Amino acid sequence: MGSLTIPSSLENAHPVDVLRWTADQFDLADIVVTASFQDATLVHVAATTLPGVEVVLLDTQYLFAETHWFAEQLRQRFDVNLRIVHPLPEVQPDNLWQTDTTACCQRRKVEPLQRALEGRKVWVSGVRRADSATRATAAVAAHDLTRNILKVNPLATLTDDEVALYAELHDLPRHPLTDKGYPSVGCWPCTSPVREGDDPRAGRWAGTGKTECGLHL
């Protein structure tokens, strides 16, 4: 894995070309995509560029009903090879999110992600530099030494306007909560609507100082 040379040209490549490069290096079975399904961009790029690639939704037990509905709509419309990964059986709905969001994310997101990545060589995610300050330096492709996997972020360089344009060009559906003030959608206990003009991720763990769930750290 570490011997793979990542070309500098990926920095300016279209997301489709980033995934085509990835497919040239690895078998489809080596690649897994994780998507939050807060919008359709990554799912559309992945499912149309790499037909049959596994797309994982981490079901924390606290996802909005609208997110489950939206994932099913995209699965049907774009023939997505969707896999839903749940927390371990002993993890049941509780009140941990009220007292320790980091521990809650660990058992409901980080641990399930690790299982989703098992046996894979490439992890494709929807991280964008425009998401937040903590993601501003996200690479288009880089070796994730912690997880011993190649992490590919095909949307990394896209601005919000470019994502909107892509959605318009491909007539992508919108998450039902987008027009209700939720530009960033996570778990219902820790996601709030934001005012127009506010940081899109301001509604995630609002008032806590927390900005990441731990998947991309």
Buried (B, 14 or more C-beta within 10 A) or exposed (E): EEEEEBEEEBEEBBBBBBBBBBBEBBEBEBBBBBBBBBBBBBBBBBBBBBEEBBBBBBBBEBBBEBBBEBBBBBBEBBEBBBEBBBBEEEBEEEEBBEEEBBEBBBBBBBBBBEBBBEEBBBBBBBBBBBBBEEBEEBBBBEBBEEEEBBBBBBBBBBEEEBBBEBBEEEEBBEBBBBEEEBBBBBBBBBBBEBEEEEBBBBBBBBEEEBBBBBBBE
